[in-house]
Amino acid sequence: MDLQSRKISFVQEFLSIESEELISRFEKLLKNKKATEEDADFRPMTIAELNRRIDQSEQDSINGRLTEMNDFLTEIEKWD
């Protein structure tokens, strides 16, 4: 069976699942896999990039482009 056929078969099986717990487990598995792939693509920033980001952060602070901690925490709670 080729990859495309396997995907179609998997999706058909997935759509028949009635267990919310099992769906949650698949979601976590997919999320973890994506995170692992993103980690593999990680490249450290250069000193020049670090300095550019620091400069930008300082300018954001001077110009009031900040998010209050409580607002940020409220926003994070909505992520899941």
mmCIF file as gemmi writes it, N, C-alpha and C atoms, coordinates in Angstrom:
data_model
loop_
_atom_site.group_PDB
_atom_site.id
_atom_site.type_symbol
_atom_site.label_atom_id
_atom_site.label_alt_id
_atom_site.label_comp_id
_atom_site.label_asym_id
_atom_site.label_entity_id
_atom_site.label_seq_id
_atom_site.pdbx_PDB_ins_code
_atom_site.Cartn_x
_atom_site.Cartn_y
_atom_site.Cartn_z
_atom_site.occupancy
_atom_site.B_iso_or_equiv
_atom_site.pdbx_formal_charge
_atom_site.auth_seq_id
_atom_site.auth_asym_id
_atom_site.pdbx_PDB_model_num
ATOM 1 N N . MET Axp A 1 ? 0.863 -1.176 0 1 0 ? 1 A 1
ATOM 2 C CA . MET Axp A 1 ? 0 0 0 1 0 ? 1 A 1
ATOM 3 C C . MET Axp A 1 ? 0.911 1.241 0 1 0 ? 1 A 1
ATOM 4 N N . ASP Axp A 2 ? 0.647 2.166 -0.913 1 0 ? 2 A 1
ATOM 5 C CA . ASP Axp A 2 ? 1.467 3.376 -0.99 1 0 ? 2 A 1
ATOM 6 C C . ASP Axp A 2 ? 1.061 4.371 0.096 1 0 ? 2 A 1
ATOM 7 N N . LEU Axp A 3 ? 1.855 5.415 0.259 1 0 ? 3 A 1
ATOM 8 C CA . LEU Axp A 3 ? 1.631 6.385 1.323 1 0 ? 3 A 1
ATOM 9 C C . LEU Axp A 3 ? 0.277 7.063 1.212 1 0 ? 3 A 1
ATOM 10 N N . GLN Axp A 4 ? -0.112 7.457 0.01 1 0 ? 4 A 1
ATOM 11 C CA . GLN Axp A 4 ? -1.392 8.138 -0.172 1 0 ? 4 A 1
ATOM 12 C C . GLN Axp A 4 ? -2.563 7.237 0.239 1 0 ? 4 A 1
ATOM 13 N N . SER Axp A 5 ? -2.499 5.986 -0.115 1 0 ? 5 A 1
ATOM 14 C CA . SER Axp A 5 ? -3.552 5.034 0.266 1 0 ? 5 A 1
ATOM 15 C C . SER Axp A 5 ? -3.586 4.839 1.774 1 0 ? 5 A 1
ATOM 16 N N . ARG Axp A 6 ? -2.409 4.778 2.378 1 0 ? 6 A 1
ATOM 17 C CA . ARG Axp A 6 ? -2.348 4.633 3.833 1 0 ? 6 A 1
ATOM 18 C C . ARG Axp A 6 ? -2.96 5.835 4.527 1 0 ? 6 A 1
ATOM 19 N N . LYS Axp A 7 ? -2.68 7.041 4.01 1 0 ? 7 A 1
ATOM 20 C CA . LYS Axp A 7 ? -3.256 8.253 4.592 1 0 ? 7 A 1
ATOM 21 C C . LYS Axp A 7 ? -4.779 8.217 4.513 1 0 ? 7 A 1
ATOM 22 N N . ILE Axp A 8 ? -5.301 7.87 3.362 1 0 ? 8 A 1
ATOM 23 C CA . ILE Axp A 8 ? -6.751 7.816 3.177 1 0 ? 8 A 1
ATOM 24 C C . ILE Axp A 8 ? -7.365 6.799 4.126 1 0 ? 8 A 1
ATOM 25 N N . SER Axp A 9 ? -6.742 5.64 4.23 1 0 ? 9 A 1
ATOM 26 C CA . SER Axp A 9 ? -7.231 4.605 5.139 1 0 ? 9 A 1
ATOM 27 C C . SER Axp A 9 ? -7.212 5.091 6.583 1 0 ? 9 A 1
ATOM 28 N N . PHE Axp A 10 ? -6.131 5.757 6.96 1 0 ? 10 A 1
ATOM 29 C CA . PHE Axp A 10 ? -6.009 6.271 8.323 1 0 ? 10 A 1
ATOM 30 C C . PHE Axp A 10 ? -7.089 7.306 8.618 1 0 ? 10 A 1
ATOM 31 N N . VAL Axp A 11 ? -7.303 8.23 7.693 1 0 ? 11 A 1
ATOM 32 C CA . VAL Axp A 11 ? -8.32 9.271 7.889 1 0 ? 11 A 1
ATOM 33 C C . VAL Axp A 11 ? -9.698 8.643 8.021 1 0 ? 11 A 1
ATOM 34 N N . GLN Axp A 12 ? -9.997 7.645 7.211 1 0 ? 12 A 1
ATOM 35 C CA . GLN Axp A 12 ? -11.29 6.977 7.308 1 0 ? 12 A 1
ATOM 36 C C . GLN Axp A 12 ? -11.467 6.33 8.679 1 0 ? 12 A 1
ATOM 37 N N . GLU Axp A 13 ? -10.44 5.66 9.152 1 0 ? 13 A 1
ATOM 38 C CA . GLU Axp A 13 ? -10.491 5.057 10.487 1 0 ? 13 A 1
ATOM 39 C C . GLU Axp A 13 ? -10.624 6.125 11.566 1 0 ? 13 A 1
ATOM 40 N N . PHE Axp A 14 ? -9.856 7.197 11.415 1 0 ? 14 A 1
ATOM 41 C CA . PHE Axp A 14 ? -9.882 8.285 12.389 1 0 ? 14 A 1
ATOM 42 C C . PHE Axp A 14 ? -11.279 8.887 12.49 1 0 ? 14 A 1
ATOM 43 N N . LEU Axp A 15 ? -11.937 9.084 11.365 1 0 ? 15 A 1
ATOM 44 C CA . LEU Axp A 15 ? -13.27 9.686 11.363 1 0 ? 15 A 1
ATOM 45 C C . LEU Axp A 15 ? -14.312 8.807 12.047 1 0 ? 15 A 1
ATOM 46 N N . SER Axp A 16 ? -14.034 7.527 12.165 1 0 ? 16 A 1
ATOM 47 C CA . SER Axp A 16 ? -14.998 6.631 12.817 1 0 ? 16 A 1
ATOM 48 C C . SER Axp A 16 ? -14.799 6.552 14.334 1 0 ? 16 A 1
ATOM 49 N N . ILE Axp A 17 ? -13.76 7.175 14.848 1 0 ? 17 A 1
ATOM 50 C CA . ILE Axp A 17 ? -13.475 7.129 16.291 1 0 ? 17 A 1
ATOM 51 C C . ILE Axp A 17 ? -14.533 7.924 17.048 1 0 ? 17 A 1
ATOM 52 N N . GLU Axp A 18 ? -15.058 7.342 18.1 1 0 ? 18 A 1
ATOM 53 C CA . GLU Axp A 18 ? -16.076 7.989 18.932 1 0 ? 18 A 1
ATOM 54 C C . GLU Axp A 18 ? -15.533 8.402 20.302 1 0 ? 18 A 1
ATOM 55 N N . SER Axp A 19 ? -14.332 7.979 20.623 1 0 ? 19 A 1
ATOM 56 C CA . SER Axp A 19 ? -13.747 8.243 21.935 1 0 ? 19 A 1
ATOM 57 C C . SER Axp A 19 ? -13.052 9.604 21.951 1 0 ? 19 A 1
ATOM 58 N N . GLU Axp A 20 ? -13.547 10.509 22.804 1 0 ? 20 A 1
ATOM 59 C CA . GLU Axp A 20 ? -12.911 11.816 22.933 1 0 ? 20 A 1
ATOM 60 C C . GLU Axp A 20 ? -11.499 11.678 23.493 1 0 ? 20 A 1
ATOM 61 N N . GLU Axp A 21 ? -11.316 10.728 24.39 1 0 ? 21 A 1
ATOM 62 C CA . GLU Axp A 21 ? -9.989 10.499 24.973 1 0 ? 21 A 1
ATOM 63 C C . GLU Axp A 21 ? -8.99 10.074 23.892 1 0 ? 21 A 1
ATOM 64 N N . LEU Axp A 22 ? -9.403 9.204 23.01 1 0 ? 22 A 1
ATOM 65 C CA . LEU Axp A 22 ? -8.521 8.742 21.942 1 0 ? 22 A 1
ATOM 66 C C . LEU Axp A 22 ? -8.191 9.874 20.971 1 0 ? 22 A 1
ATOM 67 N N . ILE Axp A 23 ? -9.175 10.7 20.66 1 0 ? 23 A 1
ATOM 68 C CA . ILE Axp A 23 ? -8.938 11.861 19.801 1 0 ? 23 A 1
ATOM 69 C C . ILE Axp A 23 ? -7.911 12.785 20.463 1 0 ? 23 A 1
ATOM 70 N N . SER Axp A 24 ? -8.057 13.002 21.765 1 0 ? 24 A 1
ATOM 71 C CA . SER Axp A 24 ? -7.107 13.845 22.501 1 0 ? 24 A 1
ATOM 72 C C . SER Axp A 24 ? -5.701 13.27 22.441 1 0 ? 24 A 1
ATOM 73 N N . ARG Axp A 25 ? -5.595 11.965 22.545 1 0 ? 25 A 1
ATOM 74 C CA . ARG Axp A 25 ? -4.28 11.323 22.489 1 0 ? 25 A 1
ATOM 75 C C . ARG Axp A 25 ? -3.644 11.504 21.11 1 0 ? 25 A 1
ATOM 76 N N . PHE Axp A 26 ? -4.46 11.384 20.058 1 0 ? 26 A 1
ATOM 77 C CA . PHE Axp A 26 ? -3.948 11.622 18.707 1 0 ? 26 A 1
ATOM 78 C C . PHE Axp A 26 ? -3.515 13.075 18.537 1 0 ? 26 A 1
ATOM 79 N N . GLU Axp A 27 ? -4.286 14.005 19.078 1 0 ? 27 A 1
ATOM 80 C CA . GLU Axp A 27 ? -3.933 15.423 18.995 1 0 ? 27 A 1
ATOM 81 C C . GLU Axp A 27 ? -2.586 15.679 19.671 1 0 ? 27 A 1
ATOM 82 N N . LYS Axp A 28 ? -2.393 15.109 20.856 1 0 ? 28 A 1
ATOM 83 C CA . LYS Axp A 28 ? -1.132 15.282 21.584 1 0 ? 28 A 1
ATOM 84 C C . LYS Axp A 28 ? 0.024 14.66 20.818 1 0 ? 28 A 1
ATOM 85 N N . LEU Axp A 29 ? -0.203 13.49 20.237 1 0 ? 29 A 1
ATOM 86 C CA . LEU Axp A 29 ? 0.83 12.827 19.458 1 0 ? 29 A 1
ATOM 87 C C . LEU Axp A 29 ? 1.249 13.693 18.272 1 0 ? 29 A 1
ATOM 88 N N . LEU Axp A 30 ? 0.273 14.243 17.564 1 0 ? 30 A 1
ATOM 89 C CA . LEU Axp A 30 ? 0.566 15.098 16.427 1 0 ? 30 A 1
ATOM 90 C C . LEU Axp A 30 ? 1.291 16.372 16.86 1 0 ? 30 A 1
ATOM 91 N N . LYS Axp A 31 ? 0.83 16.976 17.947 1 0 ? 31 A 1
ATOM 92 C CA . LYS Axp A 31 ? 1.462 18.188 18.464 1 0 ? 31 A 1
ATOM 93 C C . LYS Axp A 31 ? 2.912 17.918 18.856 1 0 ? 31 A 1
ATOM 94 N N . ASN Axp A 32 ? 3.157 16.796 19.527 1 0 ? 32 A 1
ATOM 95 C CA . ASN Axp A 32 ? 4.519 16.43 19.934 1 0 ? 32 A 1
ATOM 96 C C . ASN Axp A 32 ? 5.405 16.17 18.725 1 0 ? 32 A 1
ATOM 97 N N . LYS Axp A 33 ? 4.861 15.546 17.711 1 0 ? 33 A 1
ATOM 98 C CA . LYS Axp A 33 ? 5.635 15.266 16.493 1 0 ? 33 A 1
ATOM 99 C C . LYS Axp A 33 ? 6.022 16.565 15.807 1 0 ? 33 A 1
ATOM 100 N N . LYS Axp A 34 ? 5.08 17.511 15.717 1 0 ? 34 A 1
ATOM 101 C CA . LYS Axp A 34 ? 5.378 18.8 15.1 1 0 ? 34 A 1
ATOM 102 C C . LYS Axp A 34 ? 6.443 19.541 15.899 1 0 ? 34 A 1
ATOM 103 N N . ALA Axp A 35 ? 6.346 19.492 17.214 1 0 ? 35 A 1
ATOM 104 C CA . ALA Axp A 35 ? 7.329 20.167 18.072 1 0 ? 35 A 1
ATOM 105 C C . ALA Axp A 35 ? 8.711 19.56 17.878 1 0 ? 35 A 1
ATOM 106 N N . THR Axp A 36 ? 8.781 18.248 17.748 1 0 ? 36 A 1
ATOM 107 C CA . THR Axp A 36 ? 10.05 17.569 17.535 1 0 ? 36 A 1
ATOM 108 C C . THR Axp A 36 ? 10.666 17.983 16.208 1 0 ? 36 A 1
ATOM 109 N N . GLU Axp A 37 ? 9.839 18.086 15.173 1 0 ? 37 A 1
ATOM 110 C CA . GLU Axp A 37 ? 10.335 18.499 13.861 1 0 ? 37 A 1
ATOM 111 C C . GLU Axp A 37 ? 10.812 19.948 13.898 1 0 ? 37 A 1
ATOM 112 N N . GLU Axp A 38 ? 10.089 20.795 14.616 1 0 ? 38 A 1
ATOM 113 C CA . GLU Axp A 38 ? 10.503 22.187 14.74 1 0 ? 38 A 1
ATOM 114 C C . GLU Axp A 38 ? 11.826 22.288 15.481 1 0 ? 38 A 1
ATOM 115 N N . ASP Axp A 39 ? 12.013 21.452 16.503 1 0 ? 39 A 1
ATOM 116 C CA . ASP Axp A 39 ? 13.272 21.444 17.249 1 0 ? 39 A 1
ATOM 117 C C . ASP Axp A 39 ? 14.437 21.04 16.348 1 0 ? 39 A 1
ATOM 118 N N . ALA Axp A 40 ? 14.184 20.121 15.418 1 0 ? 40 A 1
ATOM 119 C CA . ALA Axp A 40 ? 15.241 19.666 14.518 1 0 ? 40 A 1
ATOM 120 C C . ALA Axp A 40 ? 15.678 20.791 13.584 1 0 ? 40 A 1
ATOM 121 N N . ASP Axp A 41 ? 14.775 21.734 13.3 1 0 ? 41 A 1
ATOM 122 C CA . ASP Axp A 41 ? 15.079 22.858 12.414 1 0 ? 41 A 1
ATOM 123 C C . ASP Axp A 41 ? 15.699 24.04 13.162 1 0 ? 41 A 1
ATOM 124 N N . PHE Axp A 42 ? 15.856 23.911 14.467 1 0 ? 42 A 1
ATOM 125 C CA . PHE Axp A 42 ? 16.356 25.012 15.29 1 0 ? 42 A 1
ATOM 126 C C . PHE Axp A 42 ? 17.79 25.349 14.921 1 0 ? 42 A 1
ATOM 127 N N . ARG Axp A 43 ? 18.023 26.639 14.754 1 0 ? 43 A 1
ATOM 128 C CA . ARG Axp A 43 ? 19.376 27.111 14.507 1 0 ? 43 A 1
ATOM 129 C C . ARG Axp A 43 ? 19.635 28.297 15.444 1 0 ? 43 A 1
ATOM 130 N N . PRO Axp A 44 ? 20.739 28.261 16.167 1 0 ? 44 A 1
ATOM 131 C CA . PRO Axp A 44 ? 21.036 29.374 17.075 1 0 ? 44 A 1
ATOM 132 C C . PRO Axp A 44 ? 21.186 30.683 16.305 1 0 ? 44 A 1
ATOM 133 N N . MET Axp A 45 ? 20.757 31.765 16.941 1 0 ? 45 A 1
ATOM 134 C CA . MET Axp A 45 ? 20.904 33.062 16.279 1 0 ? 45 A 1
ATOM 135 C C . MET Axp A 45 ? 22.343 33.553 16.404 1 0 ? 45 A 1
ATOM 136 N N . THR Axp A 46 ? 22.69 34.402 15.49 1 0 ? 46 A 1
ATOM 137 C CA . THR Axp A 46 ? 24.025 34.991 15.521 1 0 ? 46 A 1
ATOM 138 C C . THR Axp A 46 ? 24.049 36.117 16.555 1 0 ? 46 A 1
ATOM 139 N N . ILE Axp A 47 ? 25.241 36.567 16.895 1 0 ? 47 A 1
ATOM 140 C CA . ILE Axp A 47 ? 25.388 37.699 17.813 1 0 ? 47 A 1
ATOM 141 C C . ILE Axp A 47 ? 24.715 38.931 17.211 1 0 ? 47 A 1
ATOM 142 N N . ALA Axp A 48 ? 24.876 39.115 15.902 1 0 ? 48 A 1
ATOM 143 C CA . ALA Axp A 48 ? 24.259 40.271 15.233 1 0 ? 48 A 1
ATOM 144 C C . ALA Axp A 48 ? 22.731 40.214 15.359 1 0 ? 48 A 1
ATOM 145 N N . GLU Axp A 49 ? 22.145 39.025 15.176 1 0 ? 49 A 1
ATOM 146 C CA . GLU Axp A 49 ? 20.692 38.874 15.31 1 0 ? 49 A 1
ATOM 147 C C . GLU Axp A 49 ? 20.257 39.127 16.752 1 0 ? 49 A 1
ATOM 148 N N . LEU Axp A 50 ? 21.001 38.617 17.702 1 0 ? 50 A 1
ATOM 149 C CA . LEU Axp A 50 ? 20.697 38.859 19.116 1 0 ? 50 A 1
ATOM 150 C C . LEU Axp A 50 ? 20.709 40.359 19.41 1 0 ? 50 A 1
ATOM 151 N N . ASN Axp A 51 ? 21.731 41.046 18.961 1 0 ? 51 A 1
ATOM 152 C CA . ASN Axp A 51 ? 21.825 42.486 19.185 1 0 ? 51 A 1
ATOM 153 C C . ASN Axp A 51 ? 20.684 43.239 18.504 1 0 ? 51 A 1
ATOM 154 N N . ARG Axp A 52 ? 20.296 42.803 17.297 1 0 ? 52 A 1
ATOM 155 C CA . ARG Axp A 52 ? 19.179 43.431 16.596 1 0 ? 52 A 1
ATOM 156 C C . ARG Axp A 52 ? 17.878 43.257 17.388 1 0 ? 52 A 1
ATOM 157 N N . ARG Axp A 53 ? 17.676 42.053 17.919 1 0 ? 53 A 1
ATOM 158 C CA . ARG Axp A 53 ? 16.47 41.802 18.715 1 0 ? 53 A 1
ATOM 159 C C . ARG Axp A 53 ? 16.465 42.618 20.006 1 0 ? 53 A 1
ATOM 160 N N . ILE Axp A 54 ? 17.609 42.747 20.63 1 0 ? 54 A 1
ATOM 161 C CA . ILE Axp A 54 ? 17.705 43.568 21.847 1 0 ? 54 A 1
ATOM 162 C C . ILE Axp A 54 ? 17.36 45.013 21.521 1 0 ? 54 A 1
ATOM 163 N N . ASP Axp A 55 ? 17.941 45.526 20.435 1 0 ? 55 A 1
ATOM 164 C CA . ASP Axp A 55 ? 17.643 46.904 20.021 1 0 ? 55 A 1
ATOM 165 C C . ASP Axp A 55 ? 16.154 47.088 19.745 1 0 ? 55 A 1
ATOM 166 N N . GLN Axp A 56 ? 15.552 46.124 19.061 1 0 ? 56 A 1
ATOM 167 C CA . GLN Axp A 56 ? 14.125 46.208 18.755 1 0 ? 56 A 1
ATOM 168 C C . GLN Axp A 56 ? 13.297 46.179 20.035 1 0 ? 56 A 1
ATOM 169 N N . SER Axp A 57 ? 13.668 45.345 20.968 1 0 ? 57 A 1
ATOM 170 C CA . SER Axp A 57 ? 12.948 45.267 22.243 1 0 ? 57 A 1
ATOM 171 C C . SER Axp A 57 ? 13.036 46.581 23.009 1 0 ? 57 A 1
ATOM 172 N N . GLU Axp A 58 ? 14.2 47.179 23.001 1 0 ? 58 A 1
ATOM 173 C CA . GLU Axp A 58 ? 14.36 48.463 23.676 1 0 ? 58 A 1
ATOM 174 C C . GLU Axp A 58 ? 13.478 49.531 23.019 1 0 ? 58 A 1
ATOM 175 N N . GLN Axp A 59 ? 13.433 49.54 21.702 1 0 ? 59 A 1
ATOM 176 C CA . GLN Axp A 59 ? 12.585 50.497 20.993 1 0 ? 59 A 1
ATOM 177 C C . GLN Axp A 59 ? 11.108 50.236 21.28 1 0 ? 59 A 1
ATOM 178 N N . ASP Axp A 60 ? 10.709 48.967 21.329 1 0 ? 60 A 1
ATOM 179 C CA . ASP Axp A 60 ? 9.322 48.634 21.665 1 0 ? 60 A 1
ATOM 180 C C . ASP Axp A 60 ? 8.969 49.161 23.048 1 0 ? 60 A 1
ATOM 181 N N . SER Axp A 61 ? 9.883 49.014 24 1 0 ? 61 A 1
ATOM 182 C CA . SER Axp A 61 ? 9.645 49.487 25.356 1 0 ? 61 A 1
ATOM 183 C C . SER Axp A 61 ? 9.516 51.013 25.39 1 0 ? 61 A 1
ATOM 184 N N . ILE Axp A 62 ? 10.421 51.687 24.717 1 0 ? 62 A 1
ATOM 185 C CA . ILE Axp A 62 ? 10.395 53.154 24.67 1 0 ? 62 A 1
ATOM 186 C C . ILE Axp A 62 ? 9.091 53.665 24.058 1 0 ? 62 A 1
ATOM 187 N N . ASN Axp A 63 ? 8.6 52.947 23.018 1 0 ? 63 A 1
ATOM 188 C CA . ASN Axp A 63 ? 7.403 53.375 22.292 1 0 ? 63 A 1
ATOM 189 C C . ASN Axp A 63 ? 6.102 52.781 22.836 1 0 ? 63 A 1
ATOM 190 N N . GLY Axp A 64 ? 6.173 52.118 23.991 1 0 ? 64 A 1
ATOM 191 C CA . GLY Axp A 64 ? 4.966 51.613 24.639 1 0 ? 64 A 1
ATOM 192 C C . GLY Axp A 64 ? 4.341 50.402 23.961 1 0 ? 64 A 1
ATOM 193 N N . ARG Axp A 65 ? 5.089 49.693 23.157 1 0 ? 65 A 1
ATOM 194 C CA . ARG Axp A 65 ? 4.565 48.494 22.493 1 0 ? 65 A 1
ATOM 195 C C . ARG Axp A 65 ? 4.852 47.274 23.366 1 0 ? 65 A 1
ATOM 196 N N . LEU Axp A 66 ? 4.145 47.215 24.488 1 0 ? 66 A 1
ATOM 197 C CA . LEU Axp A 66 ? 4.336 46.152 25.468 1 0 ? 66 A 1
ATOM 198 C C . LEU Axp A 66 ? 2.997 45.502 25.789 1 0 ? 66 A 1
ATOM 199 N N . THR Axp A 67 ? 3.042 44.306 26.329 1 0 ? 67 A 1
ATOM 200 C CA . THR Axp A 67 ? 1.856 43.626 26.822 1 0 ? 67 A 1
ATOM 201 C C . THR Axp A 67 ? 2.038 43.433 28.321 1 0 ? 67 A 1
ATOM 202 N N . GLU Axp A 68 ? 1.06 43.879 29.086 1 0 ? 68 A 1
ATOM 203 C CA . GLU Axp A 68 ? 1.127 43.704 30.538 1 0 ? 68 A 1
ATOM 204 C C . GLU Axp A 68 ? 1.12 42.212 30.869 1 0 ? 68 A 1
ATOM 205 N N . MET Axp A 69 ? 1.808 41.839 31.937 1 0 ? 69 A 1
ATOM 206 C CA . MET Axp A 69 ? 1.934 40.439 32.316 1 0 ? 69 A 1
ATOM 207 C C . MET Axp A 69 ? 0.574 39.773 32.51 1 0 ? 69 A 1
ATOM 208 N N . ASN Axp A 70 ? -0.351 40.425 33.22 1 0 ? 70 A 1
ATOM 209 C CA . ASN Axp A 70 ? -1.666 39.83 33.452 1 0 ? 70 A 1
ATOM 210 C C . ASN Axp A 70 ? -2.414 39.61 32.142 1 0 ? 70 A 1
ATOM 211 N N . ASP Axp A 71 ? -2.305 40.548 31.195 1 0 ? 71 A 1
ATOM 212 C CA . ASP Axp A 71 ? -2.937 40.386 29.887 1 0 ? 71 A 1
ATOM 213 C C . ASP Axp A 71 ? -2.309 39.217 29.134 1 0 ? 71 A 1
ATOM 214 N N . PHE Axp A 72 ? -1.007 39.101 29.245 1 0 ? 72 A 1
ATOM 215 C CA . PHE Axp A 72 ? -0.296 38.021 28.571 1 0 ? 72 A 1
ATOM 216 C C . PHE Axp A 72 ? -0.696 36.664 29.145 1 0 ? 72 A 1
ATOM 217 N N . LEU Axp A 73 ? -0.783 36.57 30.466 1 0 ? 73 A 1
ATOM 218 C CA . LEU Axp A 73 ? -1.18 35.318 31.101 1 0 ? 73 A 1
ATOM 219 C C . LEU Axp A 73 ? -2.608 34.936 30.722 1 0 ? 73 A 1
ATOM 220 N N . THR Axp A 74 ? -3.498 35.925 30.637 1 0 ? 74 A 1
ATOM 221 C CA . THR Axp A 74 ? -4.876 35.664 30.213 1 0 ? 74 A 1
ATOM 222 C C . THR Axp A 74 ? -4.889 35.138 28.784 1 0 ? 74 A 1
ATOM 223 N N . GLU Axp A 75 ? -4.062 35.712 27.932 1 0 ? 75 A 1
ATOM 224 C CA . GLU Axp A 75 ? -3.983 35.278 26.538 1 0 ? 75 A 1
ATOM 225 C C . GLU Axp A 75 ? -3.448 33.841 26.458 1 0 ? 75 A 1
ATOM 226 N N . ILE Axp A 76 ? -2.448 33.517 27.256 1 0 ? 76 A 1
ATOM 227 C CA . ILE Axp A 76 ? -1.872 32.178 27.246 1 0 ? 76 A 1
ATOM 228 C C . ILE Axp A 76 ? -2.924 31.136 27.645 1 0 ? 76 A 1
ATOM 229 N N . GLU Axp A 77 ? -3.763 31.451 28.6 1 0 ? 77 A 1
ATOM 230 C CA . GLU Axp A 77 ? -4.787 30.514 29.036 1 0 ? 77 A 1
ATOM 231 C C . GLU Axp A 77 ? -5.738 30.135 27.898 1 0 ? 77 A 1
ATOM 232 N N . LYS Axp A 78 ? -5.886 30.982 26.909 1 0 ? 78 A 1
ATOM 233 C CA . LYS Axp A 78 ? -6.77 30.724 25.774 1 0 ? 78 A 1
ATOM 234 C C . LYS Axp A 78 ? -6.133 29.854 24.71 1 0 ? 78 A 1
ATOM 235 N N . TRP Axp A 79 ? -4.823 29.605 24.801 1 0 ? 79 A 1
ATOM 236 C CA . TRP Axp A 79 ? -4.103 28.857 23.774 1 0 ? 79 A 1
ATOM 237 C C . TRP Axp A 79 ? -4.533 27.406 23.662 1 0 ? 79 A 1
ATOM 238 N N . ASP Axp A 80 ? -4.933 26.776 24.722 1 0 ? 80 A 1
ATOM 239 C CA . ASP Axp A 80 ? -5.297 25.338 24.652 1 0 ? 80 A 1
ATOM 240 C C . ASP Axp A 80 ? -6.666 25.121 24.19 1 0 ? 80 A 1
